[in-house]
Amino acid sequence: MLPKWQALAPLSSQKSIANGYRITAPSAVASDEVLEVVEYQDGSRATFYKGSFLSGNKLRQEARDCLE
């Protein structure tokens, strides 16, 4: 079973970065959407970069659901 974010954006990729990872979801209409999760103090910090105002909010919502 795929993670929710990968089922939503099957062409997405995951890459290891310093102290965490980056998930990139390519977009045919706008810039890519990017989610970075890194170690931060006693937990982690997730930062979502929305491609443009044309991008939807589904990937952002799936990321939030994973954090709850």
PDB file of N, CA, C and O in Angstrom:
ATOM      1  N   MET A   1       0.847  -1.177   0.000  1.00  0.00           N
ATOM      2  CA  MET A   1       0.000   0.000   0.000  1.00  0.00           C
ATOM      3  C   MET A   1       0.897   1.246   0.000  1.00  0.00           C
ATOM      4  O   MET A   1       1.828   1.352   0.798  1.00  0.00           O
ATOM      5  N   LEU A   2       0.607   2.165  -0.886  1.00  0.00           N
ATOM      6  CA  LEU A   2       1.385   3.402  -1.003  1.00  0.00           C
ATOM      7  C   LEU A   2       1.020   4.396   0.090  1.00  0.00           C
ATOM      8  O   LEU A   2      -0.116   4.406   0.562  1.00  0.00           O
ATOM      9  N   PRO A   3       1.977   5.235   0.498  1.00  0.00           N
ATOM     10  CA  PRO A   3       1.625   6.340   1.390  1.00  0.00           C
ATOM     11  C   PRO A   3       0.608   7.249   0.684  1.00  0.00           C
ATOM     12  O   PRO A   3       0.586   7.316  -0.545  1.00  0.00           O
ATOM     13  N   LYS A   4      -0.218   7.933   1.444  1.00  0.00           N
ATOM     14  CA  LYS A   4      -1.254   8.785   0.856  1.00  0.00           C
ATOM     15  C   LYS A   4      -0.687   9.804  -0.123  1.00  0.00           C
ATOM     16  O   LYS A   4      -1.252  10.022  -1.195  1.00  0.00           O
ATOM     17  N   TRP A   5       0.439  10.434   0.247  1.00  0.00           N
ATOM     18  CA  TRP A   5       0.994  11.459  -0.631  1.00  0.00           C
ATOM     19  C   TRP A   5       1.467  10.866  -1.947  1.00  0.00           C
ATOM     20  O   TRP A   5       1.384  11.525  -2.983  1.00  0.00           O
ATOM     21  N   GLN A   6       1.963   9.629  -1.927  1.00  0.00           N
ATOM     22  CA  GLN A   6       2.457   9.008  -3.148  1.00  0.00           C
ATOM     23  C   GLN A   6       1.294   8.513  -4.016  1.00  0.00           C
ATOM     24  O   GLN A   6       1.387   8.537  -5.244  1.00  0.00           O
ATOM     25  N   ALA A   7       0.221   8.075  -3.398  1.00  0.00           N
ATOM     26  CA  ALA A   7      -0.968   7.679  -4.149  1.00  0.00           C
ATOM     27  C   ALA A   7      -1.580   8.904  -4.840  1.00  0.00           C
ATOM     28  O   ALA A   7      -2.094   8.800  -5.954  1.00  0.00           O
ATOM     29  N   LEU A   8      -1.524  10.044  -4.187  1.00  0.00           N
ATOM     30  CA  LEU A   8      -2.067  11.282  -4.733  1.00  0.00           C
ATOM     31  C   LEU A   8      -1.190  11.829  -5.858  1.00  0.00           C
ATOM     32  O   LEU A   8      -1.701  12.358  -6.845  1.00  0.00           O
ATOM     33  N   ALA A   9       0.117  11.702  -5.709  1.00  0.00           N
ATOM     34  CA  ALA A   9       1.075  12.207  -6.701  1.00  0.00           C
ATOM     35  C   ALA A   9       2.051  11.088  -7.052  1.00  0.00           C
ATOM     36  O   ALA A   9       3.171  11.075  -6.542  1.00  0.00           O
ATOM     37  N   PRO A  10       1.652  10.146  -7.917  1.00  0.00           N
ATOM     38  CA  PRO A  10       2.471   8.962  -8.176  1.00  0.00           C
ATOM     39  C   PRO A  10       3.833   9.246  -8.812  1.00  0.00           C
ATOM     40  O   PRO A  10       4.721   8.397  -8.735  1.00  0.00           O
ATOM     41  N   LEU A  11       4.027  10.390  -9.427  1.00  0.00           N
ATOM     42  CA  LEU A  11       5.316  10.726 -10.037  1.00  0.00           C
ATOM     43  C   LEU A  11       6.248  11.433  -9.061  1.00  0.00           C
ATOM     44  O   LEU A  11       7.325  11.891  -9.443  1.00  0.00           O
ATOM     45  N   SER A  12       5.831  11.521  -7.803  1.00  0.00           N
ATOM     46  CA  SER A  12       6.651  12.190  -6.791  1.00  0.00           C
ATOM     47  C   SER A  12       7.906  11.384  -6.488  1.00  0.00           C
ATOM     48  O   SER A  12       7.975  10.182  -6.742  1.00  0.00           O
ATOM     49  N   SER A  13       8.889  12.075  -5.942  1.00  0.00           N
ATOM     50  CA  SER A  13      10.137  11.411  -5.578  1.00  0.00           C
ATOM     51  C   SER A  13      10.533  11.821  -4.169  1.00  0.00           C
ATOM     52  O   SER A  13      10.178  12.902  -3.700  1.00  0.00           O
ATOM     53  N   GLN A  14      11.266  10.955  -3.507  1.00  0.00           N
ATOM     54  CA  GLN A  14      11.762  11.221  -2.157  1.00  0.00           C
ATOM     55  C   GLN A  14      13.280  11.180  -2.194  1.00  0.00           C
ATOM     56  O   GLN A  14      13.874  10.279  -2.787  1.00  0.00           O
ATOM     57  N   LYS A  15      13.905  12.166  -1.554  1.00  0.00           N
ATOM     58  CA  LYS A  15      15.362  12.267  -1.544  1.00  0.00           C
ATOM     59  C   LYS A  15      15.832  12.588  -0.134  1.00  0.00           C
ATOM     60  O   LYS A  15      15.227  13.404   0.560  1.00  0.00           O
ATOM     61  N   SER A  16      16.911  11.943   0.282  1.00  0.00           N
ATOM     62  CA  SER A  16      17.505  12.249   1.584  1.00  0.00           C
ATOM     63  C   SER A  16      18.252  13.575   1.497  1.00  0.00           C
ATOM     64  O   SER A  16      18.979  13.835   0.539  1.00  0.00           O
ATOM     65  N   ILE A  17      18.057  14.414   2.525  1.00  0.00           N
ATOM     66  CA  ILE A  17      18.789  15.666   2.644  1.00  0.00           C
ATOM     67  C   ILE A  17      19.388  15.708   4.051  1.00  0.00           C
ATOM     68  O   ILE A  17      19.132  14.816   4.861  1.00  0.00           O
ATOM     69  N   ALA A  18      20.171  16.722   4.338  1.00  0.00           N
ATOM     70  CA  ALA A  18      20.786  16.832   5.664  1.00  0.00           C
ATOM     71  C   ALA A  18      19.704  16.809   6.746  1.00  0.00           C
ATOM     72  O   ALA A  18      18.811  17.656   6.756  1.00  0.00           O
ATOM     73  N   ASN A  19      19.788  15.852   7.638  1.00  0.00           N
ATOM     74  CA  ASN A  19      18.883  15.717   8.789  1.00  0.00           C
ATOM     75  C   ASN A  19      17.430  15.453   8.431  1.00  0.00           C
ATOM     76  O   ASN A  19      16.546  15.741   9.238  1.00  0.00           O
ATOM     77  N   GLY A  20      17.151  14.911   7.242  1.00  0.00           N
ATOM     78  CA  GLY A  20      15.763  14.632   6.909  1.00  0.00           C
ATOM     79  C   GLY A  20      15.584  14.160   5.484  1.00  0.00           C
ATOM     80  O   GLY A  20      16.438  13.472   4.926  1.00  0.00           O
ATOM     81  N   TYR A  21      14.449  14.544   4.898  1.00  0.00           N
ATOM     82  CA  TYR A  21      14.171  14.149   3.522  1.00  0.00           C
ATOM     83  C   TYR A  21      13.314  15.200   2.832  1.00  0.00           C
ATOM     84  O   TYR A  21      12.697  16.048   3.476  1.00  0.00           O
ATOM     85  N   ARG A  22      13.293  15.120   1.502  1.00  0.00           N
ATOM     86  CA  ARG A  22      12.524  16.049   0.664  1.00  0.00           C
ATOM     87  C   ARG A  22      11.665  15.219  -0.282  1.00  0.00           C
ATOM     88  O   ARG A  22      12.159  14.308  -0.947  1.00  0.00           O
ATOM     89  N   ILE A  23      10.374  15.542  -0.334  1.00  0.00           N
ATOM     90  CA  ILE A  23       9.453  14.916  -1.271  1.00  0.00           C
ATOM     91  C   ILE A  23       9.088  15.977  -2.305  1.00  0.00           C
ATOM     92  O   ILE A  23       8.652  17.074  -1.955  1.00  0.00           O
ATOM     93  N   THR A  24       9.270  15.641  -3.576  1.00  0.00           N
ATOM     94  CA  THR A  24       8.965  16.569  -4.662  1.00  0.00           C
ATOM     95  C   THR A  24       7.875  15.961  -5.531  1.00  0.00           C
ATOM     96  O   THR A  24       8.002  14.832  -6.005  1.00  0.00           O
ATOM     97  N   ALA A  25       6.802  16.719  -5.737  1.00  0.00           N
ATOM     98  CA  ALA A  25       5.702  16.287  -6.598  1.00  0.00           C
ATOM     99  C   ALA A  25       5.694  17.181  -7.830  1.00  0.00           C
ATOM    100  O   ALA A  25       5.385  18.369  -7.734  1.00  0.00           O
ATOM    101  N   PRO A  26       6.033  16.618  -8.992  1.00  0.00           N
ATOM    102  CA  PRO A  26       6.068  17.426 -10.206  1.00  0.00           C
ATOM    103  C   PRO A  26       4.669  17.847 -10.633  1.00  0.00           C
ATOM    104  O   PRO A  26       3.686  17.153 -10.373  1.00  0.00           O
ATOM    105  N   SER A  27       4.600  18.990 -11.290  1.00  0.00           N
ATOM    106  CA  SER A  27       3.332  19.520 -11.768  1.00  0.00           C
ATOM    107  C   SER A  27       3.462  19.870 -13.243  1.00  0.00           C
ATOM    108  O   SER A  27       4.449  20.476 -13.658  1.00  0.00           O
ATOM    109  N   ALA A  28       2.472  19.489 -14.027  1.00  0.00           N
ATOM    110  CA  ALA A  28       2.476  19.820 -15.455  1.00  0.00           C
ATOM    111  C   ALA A  28       2.008  21.249 -15.689  1.00  0.00           C
ATOM    112  O   ALA A  28       2.276  21.826 -16.743  1.00  0.00           O
ATOM    113  N   VAL A  29       1.308  21.822 -14.711  1.00  0.00           N
ATOM    114  CA  VAL A  29       0.714  23.144 -14.881  1.00  0.00           C
ATOM    115  C   VAL A  29       1.541  24.244 -14.219  1.00  0.00           C
ATOM    116  O   VAL A  29       1.598  25.364 -14.728  1.00  0.00           O
ATOM    117  N   ALA A  30       2.169  23.946 -13.114  1.00  0.00           N
ATOM    118  CA  ALA A  30       2.874  24.965 -12.324  1.00  0.00           C
ATOM    119  C   ALA A  30       4.209  24.408 -11.850  1.00  0.00           C
ATOM    120  O   ALA A  30       4.620  23.322 -12.257  1.00  0.00           O
ATOM    121  N   SER A  31       4.872  25.150 -10.999  1.00  0.00           N
ATOM    122  CA  SER A  31       6.132  24.680 -10.410  1.00  0.00           C
ATOM    123  C   SER A  31       5.860  23.492  -9.501  1.00  0.00           C
ATOM    124  O   SER A  31       4.745  23.317  -9.010  1.00  0.00           O
ATOM    125  N   ASP A  32       6.880  22.680  -9.281  1.00  0.00           N
ATOM    126  CA  ASP A  32       6.764  21.512  -8.416  1.00  0.00           C
ATOM    127  C   ASP A  32       6.361  21.916  -7.001  1.00  0.00           C
ATOM    128  O   ASP A  32       6.667  23.017  -6.545  1.00  0.00           O
ATOM    129  N   GLU A  33       5.669  21.007  -6.316  1.00  0.00           N
ATOM    130  CA  GLU A  33       5.380  21.172  -4.903  1.00  0.00           C
ATOM    131  C   GLU A  33       6.426  20.381  -4.136  1.00  0.00           C
ATOM    132  O   GLU A  33       6.799  19.280  -4.540  1.00  0.00           O
ATOM    133  N   VAL A  34       6.903  20.945  -3.024  1.00  0.00           N
ATOM    134  CA  VAL A  34       7.986  20.322  -2.276  1.00  0.00           C
ATOM    135  C   VAL A  34       7.630  20.289  -0.795  1.00  0.00           C
ATOM    136  O   VAL A  34       7.164  21.282  -0.236  1.00  0.00           O
ATOM    137  N   LEU A  35       7.856  19.133  -0.163  1.00  0.00           N
ATOM    138  CA  LEU A  35       7.697  18.976   1.280  1.00  0.00           C
ATOM    139  C   LEU A  35       9.047  18.563   1.840  1.00  0.00           C
ATOM    140  O   LEU A  35       9.615  17.555   1.421  1.00  0.00           O
ATOM    141  N   GLU A  36       9.562  19.337   2.784  1.00  0.00           N
ATOM    142  CA  GLU A  36      10.817  18.997   3.451  1.00  0.00           C
ATOM    143  C   GLU A  36      10.530  18.704   4.918  1.00  0.00           C
ATOM    144  O   GLU A  36       9.839  19.467   5.593  1.00  0.00           O
ATOM    145  N   VAL A  37      11.067  17.593   5.399  1.00  0.00           N
ATOM    146  CA  VAL A  37      10.934  17.224   6.801  1.00  0.00           C
ATOM    147  C   VAL A  37      12.340  17.032   7.345  1.00  0.00           C
ATOM    148  O   VAL A  37      13.100  16.200   6.850  1.00  0.00           O
ATOM    149  N   VAL A  38      12.680  17.813   8.376  1.00  0.00           N
ATOM    150  CA  VAL A  38      14.023  17.755   8.963  1.00  0.00           C
ATOM    151  C   VAL A  38      13.921  17.679  10.481  1.00  0.00           C
ATOM    152  O   VAL A  38      12.921  18.081  11.076  1.00  0.00           O
ATOM    153  N   GLU A  39      14.986  17.150  11.096  1.00  0.00           N
ATOM    154  CA  GLU A  39      15.060  17.124  12.562  1.00  0.00           C
ATOM    155  C   GLU A  39      15.064  18.562  13.068  1.00  0.00           C
ATOM    156  O   GLU A  39      15.696  19.441  12.482  1.00  0.00           O
ATOM    157  N   TYR A  40      14.348  18.783  14.165  1.00  0.00           N
ATOM    158  CA  TYR A  40      14.289  20.122  14.742  1.00  0.00           C
ATOM    159  C   TYR A  40      14.061  19.997  16.243  1.00  0.00           C
ATOM    160  O   TYR A  40      13.041  19.457  16.671  1.00  0.00           O
ATOM    161  N   GLN A  41      14.978  20.478  17.025  1.00  0.00           N
ATOM    162  CA  GLN A  41      14.920  20.397  18.484  1.00  0.00           C
ATOM    163  C   GLN A  41      14.595  18.979  18.919  1.00  0.00           C
ATOM    164  O   GLN A  41      15.359  18.065  18.609  1.00  0.00           O
ATOM    165  N   ASP A  42      13.482  18.756  19.632  1.00  0.00           N
ATOM    166  CA  ASP A  42      13.130  17.419  20.118  1.00  0.00           C
ATOM    167  C   ASP A  42      12.171  16.674  19.190  1.00  0.00           C
ATOM    168  O   ASP A  42      11.602  15.656  19.583  1.00  0.00           O
ATOM    169  N   GLY A  43      11.987  17.162  17.977  1.00  0.00           N
ATOM    170  CA  GLY A  43      11.050  16.531  17.045  1.00  0.00           C
ATOM    171  C   GLY A  43      11.480  16.752  15.614  1.00  0.00           C
ATOM    172  O   GLY A  43      12.631  16.508  15.251  1.00  0.00           O
ATOM    173  N   SER A  44      10.555  17.213  14.812  1.00  0.00           N
ATOM    174  CA  SER A  44      10.864  17.486  13.417  1.00  0.00           C
ATOM    175  C   SER A  44      10.089  18.714  12.960  1.00  0.00           C
ATOM    176  O   SER A  44       9.126  19.144  13.595  1.00  0.00           O
ATOM    177  N   ARG A  45      10.543  19.262  11.834  1.00  0.00           N
ATOM    178  CA  ARG A  45       9.879  20.428  11.242  1.00  0.00           C
ATOM    179  C   ARG A  45       9.546  20.078   9.799  1.00  0.00           C
ATOM    180  O   ARG A  45      10.410  19.612   9.057  1.00  0.00           O
ATOM    181  N   ALA A  46       8.300  20.301   9.400  1.00  0.00           N
ATOM    182  CA  ALA A  46       7.864  20.051   8.032  1.00  0.00           C
ATOM    183  C   ALA A  46       7.567  21.393   7.380  1.00  0.00           C
ATOM    184  O   ALA A  46       6.849  22.224   7.935  1.00  0.00           O
ATOM    185  N   THR A  47       8.134  21.590   6.191  1.00  0.00           N
ATOM    186  CA  THR A  47       7.909  22.821   5.430  1.00  0.00           C
ATOM    187  C   THR A  47       7.385  22.435   4.059  1.00  0.00           C
ATOM    188  O   THR A  47       7.977  21.605   3.368  1.00  0.00           O
ATOM    189  N   PHE A  48       6.266  23.045   3.666  1.00  0.00           N
ATOM    190  CA  PHE A  48       5.642  22.756   2.382  1.00  0.00           C
ATOM    191  C   PHE A  48       5.783  23.976   1.487  1.00  0.00           C
ATOM    192  O   PHE A  48       5.436  25.090   1.876  1.00  0.00           O
ATOM    193  N   TYR A  49       6.297  23.753   0.287  1.00  0.00           N
ATOM    194  CA  TYR A  49       6.433  24.821  -0.701  1.00  0.00           C
ATOM    195  C   TYR A  49       5.440  24.549  -1.826  1.00  0.00           C
ATOM    196  O   TYR A  49       5.579  23.576  -2.568  1.00  0.00           O
ATOM    197  N   LYS A  50       4.458  25.400  -1.943  1.00  0.00           N
ATOM    198  CA  LYS A  50       3.428  25.252  -2.960  1.00  0.00           C
ATOM    199  C   LYS A  50       3.951  25.804  -4.281  1.00  0.00           C
ATOM    200  O   LYS A  50       4.521  26.895  -4.317  1.00  0.00           O
ATOM    201  N   GLY A  51       3.760  25.055  -5.368  1.00  0.00           N
ATOM    202  CA  GLY A  51       4.279  25.435  -6.674  1.00  0.00           C
ATOM    203  C   GLY A  51       3.820  26.813  -7.135  1.00  0.00           C
ATOM    204  O   GLY A  51       4.650  27.638  -7.517  1.00  0.00           O
ATOM    205  N   SER A  52       2.530  27.075  -7.108  1.00  0.00           N
ATOM    206  CA  SER A  52       1.987  28.373  -7.504  1.00  0.00           C
ATOM    207  C   SER A  52       0.540  28.444  -7.056  1.00  0.00           C
ATOM    208  O   SER A  52       0.011  27.499  -6.470  1.00  0.00           O
ATOM    209  N   PHE A  53      -0.085  29.557  -7.335  1.00  0.00           N
ATOM    210  CA  PHE A  53      -1.490  29.702  -6.952  1.00  0.00           C
ATOM    211  C   PHE A  53      -2.382  28.756  -7.764  1.00  0.00           C
ATOM    212  O   PHE A  53      -3.528  28.514  -7.385  1.00  0.00           O
ATOM    213  N   LEU A  54      -1.868  28.223  -8.872  1.00  0.00           N
ATOM    214  CA  LEU A  54      -2.632  27.267  -9.675  1.00  0.00           C
ATOM    215  C   LEU A  54      -2.641  25.874  -9.059  1.00  0.00           C
ATOM    216  O   LEU A  54      -3.503  25.057  -9.382  1.00  0.00           O
ATOM    217  N   SER A  55      -1.699  25.605  -8.186  1.00  0.00           N
ATOM    218  CA  SER A  55      -1.607  24.285  -7.555  1.00  0.00           C
ATOM    219  C   SER A  55      -2.774  24.070  -6.600  1.00  0.00           C
ATOM    220  O   SER A  55      -3.281  25.013  -5.993  1.00  0.00           O
ATOM    221  N   GLY A  56      -3.189  22.815  -6.479  1.00  0.00           N
ATOM    222  CA  GLY A  56      -4.241  22.481  -5.530  1.00  0.00           C
ATOM    223  C   GLY A  56      -3.673  22.364  -4.121  1.00  0.00           C
ATOM    224  O   GLY A  56      -2.481  22.586  -3.904  1.00  0.00           O
ATOM    225  N   ASN A  57      -4.522  22.020  -3.177  1.00  0.00           N
ATOM    226  CA  ASN A  57      -4.098  21.873  -1.787  1.00  0.00           C
ATOM    227  C   ASN A  57      -4.140  20.433  -1.305  1.00  0.00           C
ATOM    228  O   ASN A  57      -3.970  20.177  -0.113  1.00  0.00           O
ATOM    229  N   LYS A  58      -4.364  19.485  -2.215  1.00  0.00           N
ATOM    230  CA  LYS A  58      -4.504  18.085  -1.803  1.00  0.00           C
ATOM    231  C   LYS A  58      -3.221  17.532  -1.191  1.00  0.00           C
ATOM    232  O   LYS A  58      -3.269  16.854  -0.165  1.00  0.00           O
ATOM    233  N   LEU A  59      -2.073  17.815  -1.811  1.00  0.00           N
ATOM    234  CA  LEU A  59      -0.817  17.303  -1.278  1.00  0.00           C
ATOM    235  C   LEU A  59      -0.524  17.910   0.093  1.00  0.00           C
ATOM    236  O   LEU A  59      -0.052  17.212   0.990  1.00  0.00           O
ATOM    237  N   ARG A  60      -0.796  19.190   0.260  1.00  0.00           N
ATOM    238  CA  ARG A  60      -0.593  19.844   1.553  1.00  0.00           C
ATOM    239  C   ARG A  60      -1.485  19.192   2.616  1.00  0.00           C
ATOM    240  O   ARG A  60      -1.038  18.945   3.736  1.00  0.00           O
ATOM    241  N   GLN A  61      -2.738  18.917   2.266  1.00  0.00           N
ATOM    242  CA  GLN A  61      -3.651  18.314   3.227  1.00  0.00           C
ATOM    243  C   GLN A  61      -3.205  16.905   3.606  1.00  0.00           C
ATOM    244  O   GLN A  61      -3.300  16.524   4.773  1.00  0.00           O
ATOM    245  N   GLU A  62      -2.717  16.122   2.635  1.00  0.00           N
ATOM    246  CA  GLU A  62      -2.228  14.787   2.938  1.00  0.00           C
ATOM    247  C   GLU A  62      -1.033  14.844   3.889  1.00  0.00           C
ATOM    248  O   GLU A  62      -0.908  14.019   4.794  1.00  0.00           O
ATOM    249  N   ALA A  63      -0.150  15.835   3.673  1.00  0.00           N
ATOM    250  CA  ALA A  63       0.999  15.998   4.578  1.00  0.00           C
ATOM    251  C   ALA A  63       0.521  16.330   5.989  1.00  0.00           C
ATOM    252  O   ALA A  63       1.041  15.787   6.964  1.00  0.00           O
ATOM    253  N   ARG A  64      -0.447  17.200   6.103  1.00  0.00           N
ATOM    254  CA  ARG A  64      -0.998  17.542   7.426  1.00  0.00           C
ATOM    255  C   ARG A  64      -1.634  16.339   8.101  1.00  0.00           C
ATOM    256  O   ARG A  64      -1.476  16.136   9.305  1.00  0.00           O
ATOM    257  N   ASP A  65      -2.352  15.543   7.322  1.00  0.00           N
ATOM    258  CA  ASP A  65      -2.982  14.341   7.881  1.00  0.00           C
ATOM    259  C   ASP A  65      -1.954  13.391   8.463  1.00  0.00           C
ATOM    260  O   ASP A  65      -2.209  12.749   9.482  1.00  0.00           O
ATOM    261  N   CYS A  66      -0.790  13.292   7.828  1.00  0.00           N
ATOM    262  CA  CYS A  66       0.281  12.419   8.315  1.00  0.00           C
ATOM    263  C   CYS A  66       0.862  12.916   9.631  1.00  0.00           C
ATOM    264  O   CYS A  66       1.357  12.119  10.428  1.00  0.00           O
ATOM    265  N   LEU A  67       0.808  14.218   9.866  1.00  0.00           N
ATOM    266  CA  LEU A  67       1.376  14.801  11.063  1.00  0.00           C
ATOM    267  C   LEU A  67       0.444  14.704  12.266  1.00  0.00           C
ATOM    268  O   LEU A  67       0.891  14.844  13.405  1.00  0.00           O
ATOM    269  N   GLU A  68      -0.818  14.471  12.032  1.00  0.00           N
ATOM    270  CA  GLU A  68      -1.793  14.415  13.129  1.00  0.00           C
ATOM    271  C   GLU A  68      -1.826  13.068  13.790  1.00  0.00           C
ATOM    272  O   GLU A  68      -2.594  12.861  14.730  1.00  0.00           O
TER     273      GLU A  68
END
